[in-house]
Amino acid sequence: MKQSESTPNAPGLPSANLSQSPQSAVQFDVSNLQSSYANVCNVSSTREEVVLAFGVNTGWERGQTNIQVQLTNRIVLNPYAAKRLAIVLARVVTEYESRFGTLHDDVKPHTNAA
């Protein structure tokens, strides 16, 4: 399926981009969908799975020796799904940067002077 032929999704969900026959359609059931915010992601893996653990770091002060991160959600993927996710995320970041400018992977967050 081409991107333009993707099945419509619920607001905020990415379009399905699957290599299936033109008759195939993906419908997302969002009746049990829950949203969480994360500004930290820890990744680990074994031969059989990739584990993404998401959480929130609330303390960004300089000079901290111990940083406490509350992990709240875990997603477990097989390596094939993880690779597809990596490809989709790379595409999304590239599209974002083409619209809004380059993202810099800074260790410290930017602060806006108000």
C-alpha positions in Angstrom: 0.0 0.0 0.0 1.4 3.4 -0.8 1.3 6.2 1.8 -1.4 8.0 -0.1 -3.5 4.9 -0.1 -3.3 4.3 3.6 -6.4 3.7 5.7 -7.6 6.7 7.5 -6.7 6.7 11.2 -7.8 8.2 14.4 -6.3 11.7 15.0 -2.7 11.6 16.2 -2.0 8.1 14.9 0.4 7.5 12.0 -0.9 6.2 8.7 -0.5 2.6 8.0 2.1 1.9 5.3 2.1 -1.8 4.8 3.3 -3.9 1.9 0.1 -5.8 1.3 -2.2 -6.3 -1.7 -4.3 -3.3 -2.8 -7.4 -4.9 -1.4 -6.0 -5.0 2.2 -7.0 -2.3 4.6 -5.9 -1.7 8.2 -8.5 -0.4 10.6 -7.3 0.7 14.0 -9.6 0.2 17.0 -8.8 3.0 19.4 -11.5 2.3 21.9 -9.0 1.2 24.5 -6.2 3.6 23.5 -4.4 5.3 26.3 -1.9 8.2 26.0 1.2 8.7 28.1 3.9 11.4 28.0 7.6 10.4 28.1 10.8 12.3 27.8 13.1 9.3 28.5 13.3 6.0 26.7 15.5 3.1 27.8 16.1 0.3 25.3 17.4 -3.2 25.9 17.3 -6.3 23.8 17.9 -10.0 23.5 18.0 -12.2 20.5 14.2 -12.6 20.6 12.9 -9.2 21.7 13.6 -5.5 21.9 12.2 -3.8 25.1 11.4 -0.1 25.1 10.8 1.4 28.6 9.4 4.9 28.7 9.3 7.3 31.5 9.6 10.9 32.8 12.6 12.7 34.1 11.3 15.7 36.1 14.7 17.1 37.3 16.9 18.6 34.7 19.2 20.7 36.9 22.8 21.0 36.1 25.3 19.1 38.2 22.9 16.4 39.4 24.8 13.3 40.4 21.7 11.1 40.7 18.9 11.4 38.3 15.6 9.8 39.2 13.5 8.6 36.2 10.0 7.2 36.8 9.5 4.4 34.2 5.8 4.1 33.4 5.4 2.1 30.2 7.1 -0.9 28.6 6.7 -2.0 25.0 8.1 -5.4 23.9 8.7 -5.9 20.2 10.2 -8.7 18.1 13.3 -7.6 16.2 11.4 -7.3 12.9 8.8 -5.0 14.4 11.6 -3.0 16.1 13.3 -2.6 12.7 10.1 -1.4 11.1 9.6 1.0 14.0 13.1 2.4 13.5 12.5 3.0 9.8 9.2 4.8 10.5 10.7 6.9 13.3 13.6 7.9 11.0 11.2 8.9 8.3 9.0 11.0 10.8 12.1 12.8 12.1 13.4 13.5 8.6 9.9 15.0 7.6 9.8 17.0 10.8 13.3 18.5 10.2 12.4 19.4 6.6 9.4 21.4 7.9 10.7 22.9 11.1 14.5 22.7 11.0 17.3 20.5 12.2 16.9 18.9 15.6 20.1 18.8 17.7 20.6 15.9 20.0 21.7 18.0 23.0 22.3 16.3 26.3 20.9 19.3 28.2 17.4 20.7 27.3 17.0 24.2 25.9 15.4 26.7 28.1 13.2 29.5 26.8 13.7 32.8 28.5 10.3 34.3 29.1 
